Amino acid sequence: MTRVLGKEHCPKAYEHTPEPSGYLAWHVWADGMDRLGYEQRQHDACGLWTQWVTKTGRPAKVAVRRAIEAGR
Ligand SMILES: [Zn+2]
């Protein structure tokens, strides 16, 4: 069984995709990431859905603000 850690305890938290902290902002941002064509993925190191990747599996490199604007 995979042990799920809090994301702040992930040993490779630096690999997480930066995200906004507020609940509503997070959902607008996640909609934007989806509209921009990114997919959410489980991080190997912590088992949480903390990584967003392109269709080809590359890490998403998009500013949080830009994804929020896309999600509005
Ligand atoms: Zn992680």
N, CA, C, O and the ligand as a Tripos MOL2 file, in Angstrom:
@<TRIPOS>MOLECULE
protein
  289   287    73     0     0
PROTEIN
NO_CHARGES

@<TRIPOS>ATOM
      1 N           0.8440   -1.1920    0.0000 N.3       1 MET1
      2 CA          0.0000    0.0000    0.0000 C.3       1 MET1
      3 C           0.8810    1.2440    0.0000 C.2       1 MET1
      4 O           1.8430    1.3440    0.7610 O.2       1 MET1
      5 N           0.5380    2.1680   -0.8510 N.am      2 THR2
      6 CA          1.3010    3.4130   -0.9080 C.3       2 THR2
      7 C           0.9280    4.2990    0.2690 C.2       2 THR2
      8 O          -0.2520    4.5390    0.5250 O.2       2 THR2
      9 N           1.9160    4.7750    0.9690 N.am      3 ARG3
     10 CA          1.6610    5.6780    2.0830 C.3       3 ARG3
     11 C           1.4960    7.0900    1.5280 C.2       3 ARG3
     12 O           2.3650    7.6060    0.8250 O.2       3 ARG3
     13 N           0.3840    7.6860    1.8540 N.am      4 VAL4
     14 CA          0.1360    9.0410    1.3630 C.3       4 VAL4
     15 C           0.5560   10.0440    2.4240 C.2       4 VAL4
     16 O           0.0520   10.0370    3.5470 O.2       4 VAL4
     17 N           1.4800   10.8970    2.0480 N.am      5 LEU5
     18 CA          1.9840   11.9250    2.9550 C.3       5 LEU5
     19 C           1.2490   13.2300    2.6990 C.2       5 LEU5
     20 O           0.7120   13.4490    1.6140 O.2       5 LEU5
     21 N           1.2300   14.0870    3.6970 N.am      6 GLY6
     22 CA          0.7500   15.4470    3.4400 C.3       6 GLY6
     23 C           1.6800   16.0690    2.4260 C.2       6 GLY6
     24 O           2.8810   15.7960    2.4370 O.2       6 GLY6
     25 N           1.1430   16.9080    1.5410 N.am      7 LYS7
     26 CA          2.0070   17.3880    0.4660 C.3       7 LYS7
     27 C           3.1630   18.2310    0.9770 C.2       7 LYS7
     28 O           4.1970   18.3310    0.3160 O.2       7 LYS7
     29 N           3.0000   18.8360    2.1430 N.am      8 GLU8
     30 CA          4.1130   19.6200    2.6890 C.3       8 GLU8
     31 C           5.2330   18.7250    3.2120 C.2       8 GLU8
     32 O           6.3490   19.1890    3.4470 O.2       8 GLU8
     33 N           4.9240   17.4220    3.3960 N.am      9 HIS9
     34 CA          5.9400   16.4830    3.8670 C.3       9 HIS9
     35 C           6.5700   15.6850    2.7250 C.2       9 HIS9
     36 O           7.4240   14.8280    2.9540 O.2       9 HIS9
     37 N           6.1540   15.9680    1.5270 N.am     10 CYS10
     38 CA          6.7130   15.2440    0.3910 C.3      10 CYS10
     39 C           8.2050   15.5280    0.2810 C.2      10 CYS10
     40 O           8.6190   16.6870    0.3010 O.2      10 CYS10
     41 N           9.0240   14.4680    0.1640 N.am     11 PRO11
     42 CA         10.4780   14.6970    0.0570 C.3      11 PRO11
     43 C          10.8730   15.3780   -1.2440 C.2      11 PRO11
     44 O          11.9780   15.9100   -1.3560 O.2      11 PRO11
     45 N           9.9920   15.3670   -2.2150 N.am     12 LYS12
     46 CA         10.2890   16.0330   -3.4820 C.3      12 LYS12
     47 C           9.2310   17.0800   -3.8030 C.2      12 LYS12
     48 O           8.7640   17.1790   -4.9370 O.2      12 LYS12
     49 N           8.8600   17.8610   -2.7910 N.am     13 ALA13
     50 CA          7.8050   18.8730   -2.9650 C.3      13 ALA13
     51 C           8.1730   19.8800   -4.0510 C.2      13 ALA13
     52 O           7.2980   20.4980   -4.6580 O.2      13 ALA13
     53 N           9.4630   20.0380   -4.2880 N.am     14 TYR14
     54 CA          9.8980   20.9900   -5.3250 C.3      14 TYR14
     55 C           9.4450   20.5450   -6.7200 C.2      14 TYR14
     56 O           9.4820   21.3370   -7.6620 O.2      14 TYR14
     57 N           9.0210   19.2890   -6.8570 N.am     15 GLU15
     58 CA          8.5320   18.8200   -8.1580 C.3      15 GLU15
     59 C           7.0350   19.0770   -8.3400 C.2      15 GLU15
     60 O           6.4930   18.8570   -9.4230 O.2      15 GLU15
     61 N           6.3720   19.5420   -7.2840 N.am     16 HIS16
     62 CA          4.9450   19.8290   -7.3960 C.3      16 HIS16
     63 C           4.7240   21.0460   -8.2820 C.2      16 HIS16
     64 O           5.5340   21.9720   -8.2970 O.2      16 HIS16
     65 N           3.6130   21.0350   -9.0220 N.am     17 THR17
     66 CA          3.2490   22.1970   -9.8220 C.3      17 THR17
     67 C           2.7510   23.2960   -8.8790 C.2      17 THR17
     68 O           1.8780   23.0470   -8.0480 O.2      17 THR17
     69 N           3.3020   24.5190   -9.0020 N.am     18 PRO18
     70 CA          2.8310   25.6110   -8.1300 C.3      18 PRO18
     71 C           1.3240   25.8240   -8.2890 C.2      18 PRO18
     72 O           0.8010   25.8120   -9.4030 O.2      18 PRO18
     73 N           0.6370   26.0170   -7.1640 N.am     19 GLU19
     74 CA         -0.8170   26.1770   -7.1950 C.3      19 GLU19
     75 C          -1.2280   27.2620   -6.2180 C.2      19 GLU19
     76 O          -0.5250   27.5260   -5.2430 O.2      19 GLU19
     77 N          -2.3840   27.8990   -6.4820 N.am     20 PRO20
     78 CA         -2.8820   28.9100   -5.5270 C.3      20 PRO20
     79 C          -3.3910   28.2240   -4.2700 C.2      20 PRO20
     80 O          -3.7760   27.0560   -4.3160 O.2      20 PRO20
     81 N          -3.3980   28.9370   -3.1440 N.am     21 SER21
     82 CA         -3.7530   28.3090   -1.8740 C.3      21 SER21
     83 C          -5.2420   28.3600   -1.5550 C.2      21 SER21
     84 O          -5.7460   27.4470   -0.9000 O.2      21 SER21
     85 N          -5.9620   29.3800   -1.9880 N.am     22 GLY22
     86 CA         -7.3860   29.4870   -1.6360 C.3      22 GLY22
     87 C          -8.2220   28.4190   -2.3350 C.2      22 GLY22
     88 O          -7.9140   28.0160   -3.4560 O.2      22 GLY22
     89 N          -9.2760   27.9660   -1.6700 N.am     23 TYR23
     90 CA        -10.1240   26.8990   -2.2170 C.3      23 TYR23
     91 C         -10.7430   27.3120   -3.5580 C.2      23 TYR23
     92 O         -10.6520   26.5740   -4.5390 O.2      23 TYR23
     93 N         -11.3730   28.4920   -3.5960 N.am     24 LEU24
     94 CA        -12.0140   28.9390   -4.8360 C.3      24 LEU24
     95 C         -10.9790   29.1980   -5.9160 C.2      24 LEU24
     96 O         -11.1620   28.8000   -7.0670 O.2      24 LEU24
     97 N          -9.8910   29.8650   -5.5470 N.am     25 ALA25
     98 CA         -8.8230   30.1410   -6.5250 C.3      25 ALA25
     99 C          -8.2700   28.8390   -7.0850 C.2      25 ALA25
    100 O          -7.9520   28.7470   -8.2710 O.2      25 ALA25
    101 N          -8.1580   27.8310   -6.2200 N.am     26 TRP26
    102 CA         -7.6060   26.5570   -6.6840 C.3      26 TRP26
    103 C          -8.5020   25.9550   -7.7650 C.2      26 TRP26
    104 O          -8.0110   25.4410   -8.7700 O.2      26 TRP26
    105 N          -9.8140   26.0190   -7.5550 N.am     27 HIS27
    106 CA        -10.7310   25.4020   -8.5180 C.3      27 HIS27
    107 C         -10.7580   26.1520   -9.8470 C.2      27 HIS27
    108 O         -10.8340   25.5380  -10.9100 O.2      27 HIS27
    109 N         -10.6970   27.4810   -9.7820 N.am     28 VAL28
    110 CA        -10.6340   28.2650  -11.0210 C.3      28 VAL28
    111 C          -9.3310   27.9330  -11.7540 C.2      28 VAL28
    112 O          -9.3160   27.7380  -12.9700 O.2      28 VAL28
    113 N          -8.2650   27.8750  -11.0010 N.am     29 TRP29
    114 CA         -6.9400   27.5470  -11.5630 C.3      29 TRP29
    115 C          -6.9400   26.1440  -12.1850 C.2      29 TRP29
    116 O          -6.4180   25.9490  -13.2830 O.2      29 TRP29
    117 N          -7.5300   25.1660  -11.4750 N.am     30 ALA30
    118 CA         -7.5580   23.7920  -11.9970 C.3      30 ALA30
    119 C          -8.3800   23.7170  -13.2890 C.2      30 ALA30
    120 O          -8.0160   22.9950  -14.2170 O.2      30 ALA30
    121 N          -9.4930   24.4680  -13.3480 N.am     31 ASP31
    122 CA        -10.2730   24.5360  -14.5920 C.3      31 ASP31
    123 C          -9.4140   25.1160  -15.7110 C.2      31 ASP31
    124 O          -9.4420   24.6410  -16.8460 O.2      31 ASP31
    125 N          -8.6510   26.1520  -15.3680 N.am     32 GLY32
    126 CA         -7.7730   26.7860  -16.3590 C.3      32 GLY32
    127 C          -6.6990   25.8340  -16.8510 C.2      32 GLY32
    128 O          -6.4130   25.7790  -18.0470 O.2      32 GLY32
    129 N          -6.1070   25.0860  -15.9380 N.am     33 MET33
    130 CA         -5.0820   24.1070  -16.3240 C.3      33 MET33
    131 C          -5.6800   23.0780  -17.2860 C.2      33 MET33
    132 O          -5.0480   22.6830  -18.2660 O.2      33 MET33
    133 N          -6.8980   22.6560  -16.9910 N.am     34 ASP34
    134 CA         -7.5950   21.7030  -17.8500 C.3      34 ASP34
    135 C          -7.8480   22.3170  -19.2310 C.2      34 ASP34
    136 O          -7.6160   21.6760  -20.2550 O.2      34 ASP34
    137 N          -8.3270   23.5700  -19.2460 N.am     35 ARG35
    138 CA         -8.6020   24.2370  -20.5220 C.3      35 ARG35
    139 C          -7.3320   24.4620  -21.3310 C.2      35 ARG35
    140 O          -7.3640   24.4470  -22.5620 O.2      35 ARG35
    141 N          -6.2270   24.6680  -20.6490 N.am     36 LEU36
    142 CA         -4.9550   24.8750  -21.3460 C.3      36 LEU36
    143 C          -4.3650   23.5530  -21.8430 C.2      36 LEU36
    144 O          -3.3410   23.5400  -22.5270 O.2      36 LEU36
    145 N          -5.0230   22.4420  -21.4920 N.am     37 GLY37
    146 CA         -4.6080   21.1470  -22.0270 C.3      37 GLY37
    147 C          -3.6940   20.3310  -21.1230 C.2      37 GLY37
    148 O          -3.0980   19.3470  -21.5610 O.2      37 GLY37
    149 N          -3.5830   20.7410  -19.8550 N.am     38 TYR38
    150 CA         -2.7300   19.9850  -18.9400 C.3      38 TYR38
    151 C          -3.5400   18.9170  -18.2120 C.2      38 TYR38
    152 O          -4.7580   19.0230  -18.0700 O.2      38 TYR38
    153 N          -2.8340   17.8910  -17.7600 N.am     39 GLU39
    154 CA         -3.4800   16.8030  -17.0320 C.3      39 GLU39
    155 C          -2.8620   16.6650  -15.6520 C.2      39 GLU39
    156 O          -1.6510   16.8050  -15.4760 O.2      39 GLU39
    157 N          -3.7290   16.3840  -14.6650 N.am     40 GLN40
    158 CA         -3.2620   16.2110  -13.2960 C.3      40 GLN40
    159 C          -2.7500   14.7900  -13.1090 C.2      40 GLN40
    160 O          -3.3320   13.8360  -13.6270 O.2      40 GLN40
    161 N          -1.6690   14.6590  -12.3760 N.am     41 ARG41
    162 CA         -1.0380   13.3550  -12.2240 C.3      41 ARG41
    163 C          -0.6150   13.1330  -10.7670 C.2      41 ARG41
    164 O          -0.2770   14.0760  -10.0520 O.2      41 ARG41
    165 N          -0.6420   11.8770  -10.3500 N.am     42 GLN42
    166 CA         -0.1700   11.5440   -9.0020 C.3      42 GLN42
    167 C           1.3450   11.5940   -8.9650 C.2      42 GLN42
    168 O           2.0190   11.0860   -9.8610 O.2      42 GLN42
    169 N           1.8670   12.2080   -7.9260 N.am     43 HIS43
    170 CA          3.3050   12.3020   -7.7660 C.3      43 HIS43
    171 C           3.8320   11.0120   -7.1380 C.2      43 HIS43
    172 O           3.3330   10.5610   -6.1080 O.2      43 HIS43
    173 N           4.8340   10.4370   -7.7670 N.am     44 ASP44
    174 CA          5.3970    9.1750   -7.2600 C.3      44 ASP44
    175 C           5.8470    9.2730   -5.8100 C.2      44 ASP44
    176 O           5.6650    8.3410   -5.0270 O.2      44 ASP44
    177 N           6.4310   10.4060   -5.4630 N.am     45 ALA45
    178 CA          7.0670   10.5460   -4.1440 C.3      45 ALA45
    179 C           6.0790   10.6420   -2.9820 C.2      45 ALA45
    180 O           6.4190   10.2660   -1.8600 O.2      45 ALA45
    181 N           4.8490   11.1430   -3.2290 N.am     46 CYS46
    182 CA          3.9040   11.3190   -2.1190 C.3      46 CYS46
    183 C           2.5250   10.7130   -2.3940 C.2      46 CYS46
    184 O           1.7090   10.6050   -1.4790 O.2      46 CYS46
    185 N           2.2580   10.3210   -3.6340 N.am     47 GLY47
    186 CA          0.9700    9.7060   -3.9500 C.3      47 GLY47
    187 C          -0.1690   10.7000   -4.1020 C.2      47 GLY47
    188 O          -1.3170   10.3070   -4.3070 O.2      47 GLY47
    189 N           0.1450   11.9870   -4.0020 N.am     48 LEU48
    190 CA         -0.8980   13.0130   -4.1310 C.3      48 LEU48
    191 C          -0.9390   13.5440   -5.5630 C.2      48 LEU48
    192 O           0.0240   13.4370   -6.3230 O.2      48 LEU48
    193 N          -2.1160   14.1330   -5.9050 N.am     49 TRP49
    194 CA         -2.3100   14.6500   -7.2690 C.3      49 TRP49
    195 C          -1.7410   16.0600   -7.3510 C.2      49 TRP49
    196 O          -2.4770   17.0370   -7.4880 O.2      49 TRP49
    197 N          -0.4480   16.1430   -7.2680 N.am     50 THR50
    198 CA          0.1950   17.4550   -7.1440 C.3      50 THR50
    199 C           0.9770   17.8650   -8.3790 C.2      50 THR50
    200 O           1.6230   18.9120   -8.3840 O.2      50 THR50
    201 N           0.9270   17.0600   -9.4140 N.am     51 GLN51
    202 CA          1.6760   17.3970  -10.6160 C.3      51 GLN51
    203 C           0.7460   17.5500  -11.8080 C.2      51 GLN51
    204 O          -0.2020   16.7820  -11.9770 O.2      51 GLN51
    205 N           1.0300   18.5480  -12.6300 N.am     52 TRP52
    206 CA          0.2930   18.7460  -13.8790 C.3      52 TRP52
    207 C           1.2910   18.5970  -15.0110 C.2      52 TRP52
    208 O           2.3980   19.1340  -14.9710 O.2      52 TRP52
    209 N           0.8710   17.8570  -16.0160 N.am     53 VAL53
    210 CA          1.7730   17.5780  -17.1350 C.3      53 VAL53
    211 C           1.0620   17.8500  -18.4680 C.2      53 VAL53
    212 O          -0.1640   17.9390  -18.5390 O.2      53 VAL53
    213 N           1.8730   17.9760  -19.5080 N.am     54 THR54
    214 CA          1.3260   18.1200  -20.8520 C.3      54 THR54
    215 C           0.8700   16.7450  -21.3320 C.2      54 THR54
    216 O           1.1110   15.7320  -20.6740 O.2      54 THR54
    217 N           0.2070   16.7250  -22.4900 N.am     55 LYS55
    218 CA         -0.2530   15.4410  -23.0380 C.3      55 LYS55
    219 C           0.9050   14.4790  -23.2780 C.2      55 LYS55
    220 O           0.7230   13.2620  -23.3000 O.2      55 LYS55
    221 N           2.0970   15.0410  -23.4560 N.am     56 THR56
    222 CA          3.2560   14.1870  -23.7070 C.3      56 THR56
    223 C           4.0310   13.8830  -22.4290 C.2      56 THR56
    224 O           5.1150   13.3020  -22.4820 O.2      56 THR56
    225 N           3.4780   14.2760  -21.2780 N.am     57 GLY57
    226 CA          4.0860   13.9110  -20.0030 C.3      57 GLY57
    227 C           5.1480   14.8560  -19.4790 C.2      57 GLY57
    228 O           5.8270   14.5450  -18.5000 O.2      57 GLY57
    229 N           5.3010   16.0230  -20.1270 N.am     58 ARG58
    230 CA          6.2740   16.9870  -19.6220 C.3      58 ARG58
    231 C           5.6400   17.8470  -18.5310 C.2      58 ARG58
    232 O           4.4430   18.1290  -18.5860 O.2      58 ARG58
    233 N           6.4300   18.2650  -17.5430 N.am     59 PRO59
    234 CA          5.8760   19.0960  -16.4660 C.3      59 PRO59
    235 C           5.2720   20.3900  -17.0220 C.2      59 PRO59
    236 O           5.8530   21.0270  -17.9010 O.2      59 PRO59
    237 N           4.1080   20.7680  -16.5050 N.am     60 ALA60
    238 CA          3.4780   22.0170  -16.9250 C.3      60 ALA60
    239 C           4.3130   23.1910  -16.4470 C.2      60 ALA60
    240 O           4.6860   23.2660  -15.2770 O.2      60 ALA60
    241 N           4.5990   24.0980  -17.3530 N.am     61 LYS61
    242 CA          5.3220   25.3150  -16.9540 C.3      61 LYS61
    243 C           4.4620   26.4990  -17.3350 C.2      61 LYS61
    244 O           4.6560   27.1180  -18.3820 O.2      61 LYS61
    245 N           3.5190   26.8030  -16.4820 N.am     62 VAL62
    246 CA          2.5920   27.9020  -16.7580 C.3      62 VAL62
    247 C           2.4010   28.6850  -15.4670 C.2      62 VAL62
    248 O           2.2640   28.1070  -14.3880 O.2      62 VAL62
    249 N           2.3930   30.0170  -15.5950 N.am     63 ALA63
    250 CA          2.2180   30.8600  -14.4110 C.3      63 ALA63
    251 C           0.8460   30.6220  -13.7920 C.2      63 ALA63
    252 O          -0.1430   30.4520  -14.5050 O.2      63 ALA63
    253 N           0.7920   30.6090  -12.4610 N.am     64 VAL64
    254 CA         -0.4700   30.4110  -11.7450 C.3      64 VAL64
    255 C          -1.5020   31.4350  -12.2240 C.2      64 VAL64
    256 O          -2.6600   31.0880  -12.4560 O.2      64 VAL64
    257 N          -1.0840   32.6970  -12.3710 N.am     65 ARG65
    258 CA         -2.0160   33.7440  -12.7790 C.3      65 ARG65
    259 C          -2.6110   33.4860  -14.1560 C.2      65 ARG65
    260 O          -3.7960   33.7280  -14.3880 O.2      65 ARG65
    261 N          -1.7780   32.9930  -15.0640 N.am     66 ARG66
    262 CA         -2.2590   32.7310  -16.4290 C.3      66 ARG66
    263 C          -3.3150   31.6240  -16.4250 C.2      66 ARG66
    264 O          -4.3180   31.7210  -17.1320 O.2      66 ARG66
    265 N          -3.0930   30.5860  -15.6400 N.am     67 ALA67
    266 CA         -4.0690   29.4810  -15.5790 C.3      67 ALA67
    267 C          -5.3640   29.9500  -14.9100 C.2      67 ALA67
    268 O          -6.4510   29.5200  -15.2980 O.2      67 ALA67
    269 N          -5.2550   30.8260  -13.9130 N.am     68 ILE68
    270 CA         -6.4690   31.3580  -13.2760 C.3      68 ILE68
    271 C          -7.2700   32.1620  -14.2900 C.2      68 ILE68
    272 O          -8.4950   32.0490  -14.3480 O.2      68 ILE68
    273 N          -6.5760   32.9800  -15.0960 N.am     69 GLU69
    274 CA         -7.2790   33.7700  -16.1250 C.3      69 GLU69
    275 C          -7.9570   32.8560  -17.1320 C.2      69 GLU69
    276 O          -9.0610   33.1480  -17.5910 O.2      69 GLU69
    277 N          -7.3070   31.7570  -17.4790 N.am     70 ALA70
    278 CA         -7.8810   30.8000  -18.4470 C.3      70 ALA70
    279 C          -9.1000   30.0840  -17.8550 C.2      70 ALA70
    280 O          -9.9760   29.6370  -18.5970 O.2      70 ALA70
    281 N          -9.1590   29.9760  -16.5360 N.am     71 GLY71
    282 CA        -10.2430   29.2410  -15.8960 C.3      71 GLY71
    283 C         -11.4740   30.0740  -15.6100 C.2      71 GLY71
    284 O         -12.5080   29.5430  -15.2050 O.2      71 GLY71
    285 N         -11.3710   31.3880  -15.8190 N.am     72 ARG72
    286 CA        -12.5200   32.2710  -15.5260 C.3      72 ARG72
    287 C         -13.5830   32.1910  -16.5920 C.2      72 ARG72
    288 O         -14.6070   32.8680  -16.4950 O.2      72 ARG72
    289 ZN          4.9320   14.9610   -3.9560 Zn       73 ZN73
@<TRIPOS>BOND
     1     1     2 1
     2     2     3 1
     3     3     4 2
     4     3     5 am
     5     5     6 1
     6     6     7 1
     7     7     8 2
     8     7     9 am
     9     9    10 1
    10    10    11 1
    11    11    12 2
    12    11    13 am
    13    13    14 1
    14    14    15 1
    15    15    16 2
    16    15    17 am
    17    17    18 1
    18    18    19 1
    19    19    20 2
    20    19    21 am
    21    21    22 1
    22    22    23 1
    23    23    24 2
    24    23    25 am
    25    25    26 1
    26    26    27 1
    27    27    28 2
    28    27    29 am
    29    29    30 1
    30    30    31 1
    31    31    32 2
    32    31    33 am
    33    33    34 1
    34    34    35 1
    35    35    36 2
    36    35    37 am
    37    37    38 1
    38    38    39 1
    39    39    40 2
    40    39    41 am
    41    41    42 1
    42    42    43 1
    43    43    44 2
    44    43    45 am
    45    45    46 1
    46    46    47 1
    47    47    48 2
    48    47    49 am
    49    49    50 1
    50    50    51 1
    51    51    52 2
    52    51    53 am
    53    53    54 1
    54    54    55 1
    55    55    56 2
    56    55    57 am
    57    57    58 1
    58    58    59 1
    59    59    60 2
    60    59    61 am
    61    61    62 1
    62    62    63 1
    63    63    64 2
    64    63    65 am
    65    65    66 1
    66    66    67 1
    67    67    68 2
    68    67    69 am
    69    69    70 1
    70    70    71 1
    71    71    72 2
    72    71    73 am
    73    73    74 1
    74    74    75 1
    75    75    76 2
    76    75    77 am
    77    77    78 1
    78    78    79 1
    79    79    80 2
    80    79    81 am
    81    81    82 1
    82    82    83 1
    83    83    84 2
    84    83    85 am
    85    85    86 1
    86    86    87 1
    87    87    88 2
    88    87    89 am
    89    89    90 1
    90    90    91 1
    91    91    92 2
    92    91    93 am
    93    93    94 1
    94    94    95 1
    95    95    96 2
    96    95    97 am
    97    97    98 1
    98    98    99 1
    99    99   100 2
   100    99   101 am
   101   101   102 1
   102   102   103 1
   103   103   104 2
   104   103   105 am
   105   105   106 1
   106   106   107 1
   107   107   108 2
   108   107   109 am
   109   109   110 1
   110   110   111 1
   111   111   112 2
   112   111   113 am
   113   113   114 1
   114   114   115 1
   115   115   116 2
   116   115   117 am
   117   117   118 1
   118   118   119 1
   119   119   120 2
   120   119   121 am
   121   121   122 1
   122   122   123 1
   123   123   124 2
   124   123   125 am
   125   125   126 1
   126   126   127 1
   127   127   128 2
   128   127   129 am
   129   129   130 1
   130   130   131 1
   131   131   132 2
   132   131   133 am
   133   133   134 1
   134   134   135 1
   135   135   136 2
   136   135   137 am
   137   137   138 1
   138   138   139 1
   139   139   140 2
   140   139   141 am
   141   141   142 1
   142   142   143 1
   143   143   144 2
   144   143   145 am
   145   145   146 1
   146   146   147 1
   147   147   148 2
   148   147   149 am
   149   149   150 1
   150   150   151 1
   151   151   152 2
   152   151   153 am
   153   153   154 1
   154   154   155 1
   155   155   156 2
   156   155   157 am
   157   157   158 1
   158   158   159 1
   159   159   160 2
   160   159   161 am
   161   161   162 1
   162   162   163 1
   163   163   164 2
   164   163   165 am
   165   165   166 1
   166   166   167 1
   167   167   168 2
   168   167   169 am
   169   169   170 1
   170   170   171 1
   171   171   172 2
   172   171   173 am
   173   173   174 1
   174   174   175 1
   175   175   176 2
   176   175   177 am
   177   177   178 1
   178   178   179 1
   179   179   180 2
   180   179   181 am
   181   181   182 1
   182   182   183 1
   183   183   184 2
   184   183   185 am
   185   185   186 1
   186   186   187 1
   187   187   188 2
   188   187   189 am
   189   189   190 1
   190   190   191 1
   191   191   192 2
   192   191   193 am
   193   193   194 1
   194   194   195 1
   195   195   196 2
   196   195   197 am
   197   197   198 1
   198   198   199 1
   199   199   200 2
   200   199   201 am
   201   201   202 1
   202   202   203 1
   203   203   204 2
   204   203   205 am
   205   205   206 1
   206   206   207 1
   207   207   208 2
   208   207   209 am
   209   209   210 1
   210   210   211 1
   211   211   212 2
   212   211   213 am
   213   213   214 1
   214   214   215 1
   215   215   216 2
   216   215   217 am
   217   217   218 1
   218   218   219 1
   219   219   220 2
   220   219   221 am
   221   221   222 1
   222   222   223 1
   223   223   224 2
   224   223   225 am
   225   225   226 1
   226   226   227 1
   227   227   228 2
   228   227   229 am
   229   229   230 1
   230   230   231 1
   231   231   232 2
   232   231   233 am
   233   233   234 1
   234   234   235 1
   235   235   236 2
   236   235   237 am
   237   237   238 1
   238   238   239 1
   239   239   240 2
   240   239   241 am
   241   241   242 1
   242   242   243 1
   243   243   244 2
   244   243   245 am
   245   245   246 1
   246   246   247 1
   247   247   248 2
   248   247   249 am
   249   249   250 1
   250   250   251 1
   251   251   252 2
   252   251   253 am
   253   253   254 1
   254   254   255 1
   255   255   256 2
   256   255   257 am
   257   257   258 1
   258   258   259 1
   259   259   260 2
   260   259   261 am
   261   261   262 1
   262   262   263 1
   263   263   264 2
   264   263   265 am
   265   265   266 1
   266   266   267 1
   267   267   268 2
   268   267   269 am
   269   269   270 1
   270   270   271 1
   271   271   272 2
   272   271   273 am
   273   273   274 1
   274   274   275 1
   275   275   276 2
   276   275   277 am
   277   277   278 1
   278   278   279 1
   279   279   280 2
   280   279   281 am
   281   281   282 1
   282   282   283 1
   283   283   284 2
   284   283   285 am
   285   285   286 1
   286   286   287 1
   287   287   288 2
@<TRIPOS>SUBSTRUCTURE
     1 MET1         2 RESIDUE 1 A MET
     2 THR2         6 RESIDUE 1 A THR
     3 ARG3        10 RESIDUE 1 A ARG
     4 VAL4        14 RESIDUE 1 A VAL
     5 LEU5        18 RESIDUE 1 A LEU
     6 GLY6        22 RESIDUE 1 A GLY
     7 LYS7        26 RESIDUE 1 A LYS
     8 GLU8        30 RESIDUE 1 A GLU
     9 HIS9        34 RESIDUE 1 A HIS
    10 CYS10       38 RESIDUE 1 A CYS
    11 PRO11       42 RESIDUE 1 A PRO
    12 LYS12       46 RESIDUE 1 A LYS
    13 ALA13       50 RESIDUE 1 A ALA
    14 TYR14       54 RESIDUE 1 A TYR
    15 GLU15       58 RESIDUE 1 A GLU
    16 HIS16       62 RESIDUE 1 A HIS
    17 THR17       66 RESIDUE 1 A THR
    18 PRO18       70 RESIDUE 1 A PRO
    19 GLU19       74 RESIDUE 1 A GLU
    20 PRO20       78 RESIDUE 1 A PRO
    21 SER21       82 RESIDUE 1 A SER
    22 GLY22       86 RESIDUE 1 A GLY
    23 TYR23       90 RESIDUE 1 A TYR
    24 LEU24       94 RESIDUE 1 A LEU
    25 ALA25       98 RESIDUE 1 A ALA
    26 TRP26      102 RESIDUE 1 A TRP
    27 HIS27      106 RESIDUE 1 A HIS
    28 VAL28      110 RESIDUE 1 A VAL
    29 TRP29      114 RESIDUE 1 A TRP
    30 ALA30      118 RESIDUE 1 A ALA
    31 ASP31      122 RESIDUE 1 A ASP
    32 GLY32      126 RESIDUE 1 A GLY
    33 MET33      130 RESIDUE 1 A MET
    34 ASP34      134 RESIDUE 1 A ASP
    35 ARG35      138 RESIDUE 1 A ARG
    36 LEU36      142 RESIDUE 1 A LEU
    37 GLY37      146 RESIDUE 1 A GLY
    38 TYR38      150 RESIDUE 1 A TYR
    39 GLU39      154 RESIDUE 1 A GLU
    40 GLN40      158 RESIDUE 1 A GLN
    41 ARG41      162 RESIDUE 1 A ARG
    42 GLN42      166 RESIDUE 1 A GLN
    43 HIS43      170 RESIDUE 1 A HIS
    44 ASP44      174 RESIDUE 1 A ASP
    45 ALA45      178 RESIDUE 1 A ALA
    46 CYS46      182 RESIDUE 1 A CYS
    47 GLY47      186 RESIDUE 1 A GLY
    48 LEU48      190 RESIDUE 1 A LEU
    49 TRP49      194 RESIDUE 1 A TRP
    50 THR50      198 RESIDUE 1 A THR
    51 GLN51      202 RESIDUE 1 A GLN
    52 TRP52      206 RESIDUE 1 A TRP
    53 VAL53      210 RESIDUE 1 A VAL
    54 THR54      214 RESIDUE 1 A THR
    55 LYS55      218 RESIDUE 1 A LYS
    56 THR56      222 RESIDUE 1 A THR
    57 GLY57      226 RESIDUE 1 A GLY
    58 ARG58      230 RESIDUE 1 A ARG
    59 PRO59      234 RESIDUE 1 A PRO
    60 ALA60      238 RESIDUE 1 A ALA
    61 LYS61      242 RESIDUE 1 A LYS
    62 VAL62      246 RESIDUE 1 A VAL
    63 ALA63      250 RESIDUE 1 A ALA
    64 VAL64      254 RESIDUE 1 A VAL
    65 ARG65      258 RESIDUE 1 A ARG
    66 ARG66      262 RESIDUE 1 A ARG
    67 ALA67      266 RESIDUE 1 A ALA
    68 ILE68      270 RESIDUE 1 A ILE
    69 GLU69      274 RESIDUE 1 A GLU
    70 ALA70      278 RESIDUE 1 A ALA
    71 GLY71      282 RESIDUE 1 A GLY
    72 ARG72      286 RESIDUE 1 A ARG
    73 ZN73       289 GROUP 0 **** ****
